Amino acid sequence: MTILYKLHSKLSGKSNSYAPPSVSGNGSGMENGGNGEFYVKKVLDKLCQSSTDCARAVEDLYQANKPKEAGTSKKGKSMDTETRYVRKVCSCIFLCLSFN
């Protein structure tokens, strides 16, 4: 779960970008299906719904990585090459998984 959590942050370009459904309310903040970030969020949401232990673990990750100060996002900066590559690979993986 830690890897999925970190992958979501990497794909979104923001640290601690995933908020578990218990923190974000209904858990439907992102509606643009088709990118890796969307599918990783769906997997994490399903894990949280399927098990209270998983939900607690994700909530602990969220609290541990919660930013201390507001306004530290990378807004306006372009993605680095590694981030673009990770997004492209994850999109391909999730596209293949969606056909099965």
Stockholm file with secondary structure:
# STOCKHOLM 1.0

chainA/1-100         MTILYKLHSKLSGKSNSYAPPSVSGNGSGMENGGNGEFYVKKVLDKLCQSSTDCARAVEDLYQANKPKEAGTSKKGKSMDTETRYVRKVCSCIFLCLSFN
#=GR chainA/1-100 SS CHHHHHHHHHHHTSTTCCCCHHHHSSSCCCCCTTSHHHHHHHHHHHHHHHCHHHHHHHHHHHHHHCCSSSSCCCTTCCCCHHHHHHHHHHHHHHHHHHTC
#=GC SS_cons         CHHHHHHHHHHHTSTTCCCCHHHHSSSCCCCCTTSHHHHHHHHHHHHHHHCHHHHHHHHHHHHHHCCSSSSCCCTTCCCCHHHHHHHHHHHHHHHHHHTC
//
